[in-house]
Amino acid sequence: MINLRSPALRFLSGAVFVLLFSWISHPAHAAPAKPKAQPPASQKGTATAAPASSTKPGTGQALKLGQFDDWIAYATPGAKKICYALSIPKERLPKNLNRDPGYLFVSYRPDEKVRGEIAVVMGFAVKENSPAEALLGSSKFELAGKDTSLFVHNAAEEGTMLAAMKRGGSLVVKASSKRGNETTDRFSLAGIVQALDRAEKECK
């Protein structure tokens, strides 16, 4: 059984989660595999988030720090600030597979002493205990699945993977769904260095 670190995605609830999906589902950013899912309902009565550009501090919603090519940096306000950079897939295969939006993000959570945690949201329930991998040029990193997300299996390799991502190019994620579908997602790494620098600076 895979023993994952505390899930990085637990903060993606309520307004933050809605904000991310509102950006992902915007026509200008739509992934090739058109998602049929609607943004999830807010939790605990939180209202739907406003667009990132108009969000104001103190609302509990994510603030857009800036867009850098294919990556966007965000931060949540408040005492327990969380900062992250994310990108959506440039290509999703097979193209005819119906699934929710997916994205790759790197988070900084100073309150938990977490810096540069990598996670991939696949848009479907992943097959746990099944091989999944991230390919960066000739480098390969094993990923571990939990619910609809993938994390770096060996935490000691996370820094190495992040350094490889910063060198640019593209990242390819291969995984299997709970239903047995083999999937491939390709993410552009253009702009990741600037987006991570901005997110990290916000969460020093």
Backbone bond lengths (Angstrom), bond angles and torsions (degrees), N, CA, C in turn:
res aa  C-N    CA-C-N  psi(-1)  N-CA   C-N-CA  omega(-1)  CA-C   N-CA-C  phi
1 M - - - 1.458 - - 1.530 109.61 -
2 I 1.313 116.02 134.67 1.462 120.52 -178.63 1.516 110.15 -75.40
3 N 1.294 116.33 130.00 1.453 120.93 177.92 1.520 109.10 -105.75
4 L 1.325 115.93 98.67 1.459 120.23 -177.40 1.515 111.42 -86.41
5 R 1.327 114.34 156.02 1.446 119.13 171.00 1.516 108.52 -67.20
6 S 1.321 117.31 171.76 1.465 120.03 179.76 1.520 108.33 -55.61
7 P 1.327 118.71 131.06 1.461 121.61 -173.71 1.518 112.28 -58.74
8 A 1.325 115.50 126.93 1.462 119.89 179.42 1.515 111.24 -69.74
9 L 1.323 116.93 -21.99 1.454 119.85 -173.20 1.513 113.84 -84.02
10 R 1.314 118.45 1.83 1.458 117.23 -175.46 1.521 111.98 -67.57
11 F 1.349 116.94 -21.43 1.450 118.60 178.96 1.516 112.04 -78.60
12 L 1.366 117.58 -10.40 1.453 119.96 -178.80 1.521 110.19 -83.03
13 S 1.309 116.25 61.39 1.454 121.43 178.50 1.507 109.13 -121.33
14 G 1.303 115.55 165.24 1.450 120.27 175.66 1.509 113.00 54.85
15 A 1.314 115.29 -132.03 1.465 120.62 -172.50 1.509 113.20 -62.27
16 V 1.345 117.89 -36.61 1.470 120.15 -178.48 1.513 110.54 -63.98
17 F 1.345 116.88 -45.84 1.452 121.50 -179.00 1.523 110.26 -62.30
18 V 1.330 116.57 -43.66 1.460 120.27 179.46 1.518 110.82 -62.80
19 L 1.326 116.50 -40.77 1.460 120.55 179.86 1.517 111.27 -60.05
20 L 1.333 116.62 -46.15 1.458 120.20 -179.31 1.516 110.63 -61.07
21 F 1.330 116.55 -45.34 1.455 119.09 -177.56 1.522 111.77 -71.23
22 S 1.337 118.32 -28.86 1.458 119.60 176.25 1.520 110.11 -66.40
23 W 1.354 116.85 -34.91 1.469 120.62 177.32 1.515 109.80 -71.64
24 I 1.323 117.12 -45.46 1.463 121.54 -177.01 1.519 111.30 -63.37
25 S 1.350 116.97 -40.67 1.457 120.39 -174.44 1.534 113.03 -84.11
26 H 1.349 117.92 -2.94 1.456 120.97 177.57 1.522 109.02 -62.82
27 P 1.325 118.99 136.16 1.476 121.26 -176.57 1.511 113.97 -50.34
28 A 1.309 117.69 -34.47 1.474 119.84 -177.25 1.510 112.13 -71.77
29 H 1.340 117.32 -17.09 1.460 119.83 -176.91 1.528 112.22 -119.07
30 A 1.313 117.29 10.62 1.463 119.69 -173.23 1.517 111.25 -62.65
31 A 1.332 115.72 138.70 1.459 121.63 177.50 1.523 108.84 -75.88
32 P 1.348 118.08 158.25 1.461 120.89 -178.77 1.523 113.08 -55.64
33 A 1.343 117.29 -41.80 1.460 120.26 178.42 1.518 107.36 -82.88
34 K 1.322 116.99 104.38 1.454 120.22 -172.43 1.524 111.02 -66.55
35 P 1.326 118.19 117.71 1.457 120.93 -178.75 1.514 110.99 -72.27
36 K 1.322 116.42 144.22 1.453 120.11 177.13 1.518 110.96 -99.83
37 A 1.353 116.50 -12.72 1.460 119.49 -175.89 1.517 110.74 -75.20
38 Q 1.337 115.11 146.68 1.449 121.84 173.93 1.520 108.70 -91.56
39 P 1.329 118.48 159.18 1.468 120.28 176.91 1.510 110.40 -56.00
40 P 1.324 118.20 139.12 1.451 121.20 -178.43 1.512 111.82 -63.81
41 A 1.331 116.06 151.81 1.462 120.43 178.70 1.513 110.05 -67.40
42 S 1.307 116.75 144.83 1.453 120.65 178.35 1.514 110.02 -67.15
43 Q 1.318 116.21 151.57 1.447 121.59 -179.07 1.519 110.16 -96.70
44 K 1.308 116.25 153.01 1.456 123.72 175.04 1.524 111.71 54.42
45 G 1.334 115.53 35.59 1.453 119.97 174.31 1.514 115.26 73.72
46 T 1.323 118.16 12.75 1.456 120.68 179.27 1.516 109.87 -68.34
47 A 1.303 117.48 135.25 1.463 120.99 -179.69 1.513 110.05 -73.47
48 T 1.337 115.49 158.03 1.457 120.28 177.05 1.520 109.75 -59.29
49 A 1.322 115.91 137.75 1.468 120.16 -175.48 1.515 111.30 -69.78
50 A 1.311 115.43 148.00 1.457 121.27 173.50 1.514 108.35 -78.73
51 P 1.350 118.83 163.57 1.465 120.03 176.43 1.520 110.45 -54.70
52 A 1.329 115.58 146.60 1.465 120.19 -174.40 1.520 112.34 -56.23
53 S 1.318 116.84 -36.92 1.456 119.58 -175.81 1.525 112.83 -65.83
54 S 1.360 117.06 -22.14 1.452 118.90 -177.61 1.520 112.57 -109.10
55 T 1.302 117.20 3.57 1.454 120.30 -179.53 1.523 110.06 -73.29
56 K 1.319 116.37 138.13 1.454 120.56 -177.48 1.519 111.37 -111.43
57 P 1.337 117.75 150.57 1.455 121.26 179.00 1.523 110.93 -57.33
58 G 1.321 114.31 146.33 1.455 119.45 176.28 1.512 113.97 91.80
59 T 1.350 117.77 -2.72 1.455 120.01 -178.27 1.523 111.92 -89.59
60 G 1.326 117.70 -11.23 1.453 120.69 -177.04 1.514 112.42 84.31
61 Q 1.341 117.75 3.58 1.446 122.33 -179.24 1.526 110.14 -101.98
62 A 1.317 114.59 162.75 1.465 118.91 -178.80 1.515 111.13 -74.31
63 L 1.313 115.60 140.79 1.459 122.10 177.81 1.523 109.44 -103.25
64 K 1.317 116.79 130.83 1.460 120.78 176.51 1.514 108.53 -77.15
65 L 1.317 116.33 120.50 1.463 121.33 -178.55 1.518 111.89 -88.06
66 G 1.331 116.48 -27.59 1.462 119.90 -179.87 1.513 111.78 160.98
67 Q 1.320 116.29 155.34 1.464 121.90 176.58 1.514 108.76 -111.47
68 F 1.346 114.72 135.52 1.459 121.44 -177.08 1.525 107.92 -132.14
69 D 1.316 117.20 98.78 1.467 122.05 -174.48 1.524 110.19 53.24
70 D 1.338 117.68 -114.18 1.464 120.30 -175.32 1.528 113.49 -94.81
71 W 1.324 117.18 10.03 1.471 120.65 -178.41 1.524 110.61 -123.97
72 I 1.341 115.74 147.05 1.457 122.12 176.89 1.525 108.85 -127.05
73 A 1.319 115.76 137.47 1.465 121.57 178.07 1.527 109.26 -101.96
74 Y 1.348 116.14 138.75 1.462 122.78 179.59 1.525 109.70 -132.48
75 A 1.338 114.91 162.68 1.465 120.94 172.19 1.518 108.42 -149.16
76 T 1.321 116.53 146.35 1.457 120.82 174.19 1.525 107.96 -98.83
77 P 1.336 117.81 140.78 1.456 120.54 179.40 1.517 111.44 -78.12
78 G 1.314 116.20 172.74 1.455 120.44 176.36 1.513 112.82 107.94
79 A 1.326 114.72 176.40 1.470 120.98 -177.01 1.520 111.51 -65.28
80 K 1.335 117.19 -40.43 1.467 121.09 -179.59 1.524 108.88 -97.09
81 K 1.307 115.76 70.38 1.459 121.74 -175.40 1.530 111.27 -66.90
82 I 1.322 114.78 141.18 1.461 122.14 175.81 1.524 106.93 -127.52
83 C 1.322 116.57 131.41 1.458 121.35 179.51 1.528 108.79 -123.39
84 Y 1.312 115.97 146.52 1.459 118.46 -179.38 1.517 110.45 -159.12
85 A 1.311 115.23 158.70 1.461 122.70 174.23 1.518 107.04 -122.77
86 L 1.327 116.65 141.38 1.464 118.97 -177.76 1.508 111.97 -141.75
87 S 1.330 114.45 162.17 1.455 122.38 177.12 1.524 108.55 -149.61
88 I 1.322 116.25 153.52 1.460 120.38 177.64 1.530 109.54 -103.65
89 P 1.338 118.02 159.53 1.469 120.16 -177.87 1.524 112.58 -64.55
90 K 1.310 115.44 143.43 1.460 121.91 173.04 1.525 110.12 -83.79
91 E 1.322 115.21 -26.60 1.463 120.65 -178.83 1.518 108.81 -147.62
92 R 1.350 116.34 138.44 1.459 120.91 178.11 1.532 108.19 -132.63
93 L 1.303 116.13 123.39 1.463 121.47 -178.90 1.533 110.14 -123.52
94 P 1.338 117.66 145.14 1.471 127.25 -4.19 1.522 112.08 -70.27
95 K 1.318 115.95 147.45 1.465 120.97 -173.97 1.521 112.96 -67.54
96 N 1.313 117.21 -26.16 1.467 119.63 -176.38 1.532 113.10 -89.57
97 L 1.330 117.10 6.73 1.470 120.26 -178.73 1.528 109.91 -85.11
98 N 1.318 115.96 123.12 1.461 121.41 179.09 1.517 110.02 -78.88
99 R 1.317 117.74 122.75 1.458 121.12 177.01 1.520 110.25 -157.73
100 D 1.316 115.06 164.42 1.456 120.76 -179.73 1.530 110.18 -73.18
101 P 1.341 117.57 167.27 1.469 119.98 177.69 1.523 111.59 -57.46
102 G 1.319 115.29 149.34 1.462 120.57 177.58 1.512 109.62 -124.74
103 Y 1.300 117.65 159.78 1.458 120.60 176.08 1.519 111.17 -161.49
104 L 1.314 114.52 160.95 1.461 123.85 177.99 1.517 107.01 -113.07
105 F 1.333 117.11 130.92 1.456 117.15 177.43 1.520 112.06 -143.74
106 V 1.323 113.46 158.28 1.464 122.55 179.16 1.521 106.47 -125.12
107 S 1.339 117.26 126.14 1.465 120.05 -173.94 1.524 112.88 -116.39
108 Y 1.328 113.22 153.67 1.463 123.33 176.12 1.523 107.00 -127.99
109 R 1.333 116.54 118.83 1.455 121.21 -177.91 1.530 108.10 -128.80
110 P 1.328 117.77 82.83 1.472 121.48 -174.28 1.517 113.87 -57.11
111 D 1.325 117.44 -32.19 1.458 120.42 -179.69 1.525 111.36 -62.60
112 E 1.349 116.34 -27.75 1.468 121.43 179.67 1.526 111.56 -105.61
113 K 1.359 115.53 6.77 1.469 120.68 -178.61 1.535 111.66 59.26
114 V 1.313 115.85 37.02 1.470 122.01 178.11 1.517 108.06 -108.25
115 R 1.334 116.01 125.92 1.460 120.75 179.84 1.527 109.63 -135.90
116 G 1.315 116.03 120.86 1.456 120.54 176.45 1.515 113.98 75.11
117 E 1.337 117.89 41.92 1.466 120.43 177.59 1.527 109.42 -85.61
118 I 1.322 115.65 128.18 1.464 121.85 -176.44 1.522 109.87 -97.49
119 A 1.323 116.36 136.39 1.457 121.08 175.39 1.523 109.22 -146.93
120 V 1.330 115.98 150.86 1.459 122.02 177.55 1.520 107.95 -125.69
121 V 1.316 116.67 124.46 1.461 121.22 173.70 1.526 106.74 -94.49
122 M 1.331 116.03 122.81 1.458 120.71 -171.47 1.527 114.94 -91.58
123 G 1.327 117.51 -20.51 1.458 119.73 -178.92 1.513 113.23 84.29
124 F 1.316 116.82 12.91 1.467 122.72 175.84 1.522 108.00 -160.34
125 A 1.316 115.93 164.35 1.467 119.79 176.62 1.519 108.83 -72.71
126 V 1.323 115.78 121.56 1.465 119.67 -178.09 1.526 110.05 -82.10
127 K 1.307 115.15 156.20 1.456 121.04 177.86 1.525 108.51 -83.23
128 E 1.325 116.76 105.83 1.460 120.77 -177.39 1.528 110.34 -68.89
129 N 1.321 115.65 152.80 1.466 122.81 -177.85 1.525 111.65 61.13
130 S 1.325 116.26 23.40 1.459 121.26 176.99 1.528 107.68 -117.31
131 P 1.328 118.55 142.94 1.473 120.59 -176.86 1.530 112.52 -57.62
132 A 1.308 115.53 133.33 1.467 122.46 173.26 1.515 105.96 -140.71
133 E 1.312 117.57 147.78 1.460 118.83 -175.61 1.518 112.07 -149.34
134 A 1.328 114.06 155.11 1.459 122.44 173.79 1.517 107.40 -114.56
135 L 1.323 116.79 130.24 1.466 122.08 -178.35 1.520 109.57 -113.16
136 L 1.331 115.40 126.40 1.466 122.44 178.28 1.522 106.77 -128.29
137 G 1.333 116.07 94.73 1.456 119.32 -174.64 1.524 109.33 61.86
138 S 1.331 116.88 -122.91 1.468 120.58 179.78 1.531 112.21 -90.26
139 S 1.334 117.08 -1.63 1.474 120.74 -179.50 1.520 110.95 -92.08
140 K 1.324 114.87 143.16 1.457 120.96 -179.61 1.522 109.15 -130.59
141 F 1.343 116.24 135.99 1.454 121.53 179.94 1.521 109.32 -127.79
142 E 1.321 115.41 131.64 1.460 120.46 180.00 1.522 109.65 -77.41
143 L 1.328 115.67 135.25 1.457 121.85 178.66 1.523 110.01 -113.18
144 A 1.325 115.86 153.07 1.458 121.85 178.28 1.521 109.17 -118.11
145 G 1.332 116.63 136.34 1.455 120.90 -176.55 1.513 113.82 -97.98
146 K 1.320 114.81 144.63 1.456 122.02 174.57 1.522 107.79 -150.82
147 D 1.350 116.28 119.58 1.467 121.59 -177.72 1.531 109.68 57.54
148 T 1.329 118.15 -114.17 1.470 120.01 -179.07 1.529 111.93 -108.31
149 S 1.332 116.81 14.02 1.466 120.67 -173.39 1.521 113.10 -123.60
150 L 1.331 114.62 158.80 1.457 122.28 175.27 1.525 108.97 -124.71
151 F 1.324 116.46 141.86 1.452 123.25 178.69 1.531 108.58 -130.31
152 V 1.312 116.99 161.59 1.461 120.54 175.41 1.526 107.83 -65.47
153 H 1.331 116.73 123.26 1.457 121.17 -174.05 1.523 111.91 -62.41
154 N 1.328 115.95 -46.30 1.462 121.10 -179.78 1.526 108.53 -102.22
155 A 1.332 116.70 106.85 1.471 121.19 -176.52 1.524 112.05 -56.18
156 A 1.330 116.95 -28.28 1.471 120.41 -179.23 1.533 111.50 -67.14
157 E 1.331 117.76 -19.45 1.465 121.24 -178.97 1.524 112.85 -92.57
158 E 1.336 116.79 -4.62 1.456 119.65 -174.56 1.527 112.29 -62.31
159 G 1.321 117.30 -41.94 1.460 120.68 178.78 1.511 111.70 -63.14
160 T 1.329 116.37 -39.80 1.468 121.07 178.66 1.518 110.70 -64.50
161 M 1.344 115.76 -42.33 1.461 120.17 179.78 1.524 110.84 -65.91
162 L 1.314 117.03 -41.06 1.459 120.94 -179.69 1.535 110.39 -64.41
163 A 1.322 116.37 -40.23 1.465 120.76 177.90 1.530 110.50 -63.11
164 A 1.331 116.37 -39.16 1.466 120.70 178.37 1.525 110.64 -67.11
165 M 1.326 116.63 -37.49 1.464 120.60 178.37 1.522 110.76 -63.94
166 K 1.324 116.37 -37.56 1.469 120.95 -178.37 1.527 112.24 -68.30
167 R 1.328 116.79 -16.53 1.464 119.41 179.06 1.524 111.51 -77.22
168 G 1.326 116.64 -7.51 1.458 121.25 174.39 1.512 114.15 92.03
169 G 1.334 115.07 -166.18 1.455 120.69 -176.40 1.513 110.15 88.16
170 S 1.321 115.97 -132.14 1.458 119.93 179.07 1.517 110.43 -143.42
171 L 1.320 115.68 158.59 1.460 122.67 178.41 1.521 107.66 -118.72
172 V 1.313 116.31 130.37 1.467 121.92 179.76 1.523 109.02 -112.65
173 V 1.321 115.85 127.61 1.466 121.30 179.34 1.522 109.07 -112.09
174 K 1.328 116.25 124.96 1.466 122.28 177.98 1.518 108.59 -115.02
175 A 1.335 116.67 128.06 1.460 120.89 -178.22 1.517 109.96 -154.27
176 S 1.333 114.82 165.70 1.465 121.33 177.81 1.518 109.61 -113.29
177 S 1.317 115.63 141.30 1.456 119.62 176.70 1.523 109.18 -82.96
178 K 1.325 115.46 166.00 1.460 120.84 179.02 1.518 110.86 -60.82
179 R 1.329 116.05 -26.08 1.464 121.46 179.73 1.519 112.13 -84.96
180 G 1.331 116.21 -3.94 1.464 119.49 176.57 1.511 115.40 97.20
181 N 1.325 118.00 7.31 1.464 120.52 177.83 1.526 110.70 -78.48
182 E 1.328 115.98 132.40 1.462 121.50 176.22 1.527 108.42 -88.17
183 T 1.332 117.27 125.14 1.460 120.48 -175.78 1.523 111.83 -123.59
184 T 1.328 114.49 154.33 1.458 122.05 176.00 1.516 108.74 -136.24
185 D 1.318 117.03 123.64 1.461 122.21 176.47 1.528 108.69 -118.15
186 R 1.338 115.90 134.49 1.467 119.85 178.28 1.524 109.75 -115.57
187 F 1.331 115.91 125.22 1.457 122.57 -179.94 1.528 110.61 -111.44
188 S 1.320 115.95 136.84 1.467 120.51 172.42 1.526 108.57 -77.98
189 L 1.315 116.30 143.32 1.468 121.58 177.04 1.527 111.80 -106.93
190 A 1.336 116.09 10.82 1.466 120.04 178.21 1.524 109.73 -67.35
191 G 1.313 116.65 122.21 1.456 121.54 178.62 1.515 114.71 94.07
192 I 1.339 117.58 -3.93 1.462 119.58 -175.82 1.528 112.37 -63.81
193 V 1.327 117.60 -38.32 1.467 119.74 -177.90 1.529 110.78 -61.31
194 Q 1.324 116.58 -47.27 1.462 120.66 -179.53 1.529 111.48 -65.79
195 A 1.335 116.42 -40.60 1.470 120.26 -179.63 1.524 111.32 -65.52
196 L 1.331 116.79 -41.57 1.463 120.23 179.10 1.524 111.11 -68.48
197 D 1.319 116.31 -39.92 1.469 119.84 177.60 1.525 110.31 -59.06
198 R 1.332 115.75 -43.08 1.470 120.32 -178.77 1.532 111.10 -67.02
199 A 1.336 116.61 -43.86 1.467 120.28 179.93 1.520 111.04 -66.00
200 E 1.325 116.10 -42.79 1.463 120.00 -178.47 1.523 111.03 -66.62
201 K 1.314 116.78 -38.92 1.470 120.27 178.99 1.529 110.23 -63.38
202 E 1.330 116.63 -36.57 1.464 120.71 -179.55 1.525 111.87 -69.93
203 C 1.329 116.42 -26.93 1.473 121.24 -177.89 1.524 111.65 -114.82
204 K 1.325 117.30 44.49 1.465 120.61 179.17 1.517 110.21 -64.85
